[in-house]
Amino acid sequence: MAESSELGQHLTQQWLTEIQTLKQQLIEQQQERNAAWESAEKWRKLYNTEAEQRRTDTDFFRQTIASLKAEIQQLKGIDGQTLPDATTSVGVQQELAQIRTVEDLKAKLVEVIKERDRLRQALKTEQENHAQTRKSLTTALGDAIDSLAKERGRGGE
């Protein structure tokens, strides 16, 4: 009988040890789950921050593009306010009626040529500025994409 009692105590001790081991494993698994949850929350916040920044950048670029398009249209004379209309035609007709001699015509032609040259230069400058802006925006966008890729690369490690 003593042997049976010892065997029972030994089995009980084994079960108690096994229960303690399982409890410890359960605690460790819960800690790992909590750490994974916190990490997932951190990455979710980073993703949301990055997504918001992208939306902000997109809105800014859309506004910039719209502004540049409007400016280009205005420079090309496509804007409704600068298109020739009846009052502009009347103004041109009045200016032409004031020209009486060949010298008046030559003076007006010189004036128009100077204005044309000034506008050409302004257009050229605007085109150069536009090209520089496009290059700068493209570079900034490329840098942002590179930074995002590096950040994602670090996150995967």
Buried (B, 14 or more C-beta within 10 A) or exposed (E): EEEEEEEEEEEEEEEEEEEEEEEEEEEEEEEEEEEEEEEEEEEEEEEEEBEEEEEEBEEEEEEEEEEBEEBBEEBEEEEEEEEEEEEEEEEEEEEEEEBEEEEEEEEBEEEEEEEEEEEEEEEEEBEEEBEEEEEEBEEEEEEBEEEEEEEEEEEEE
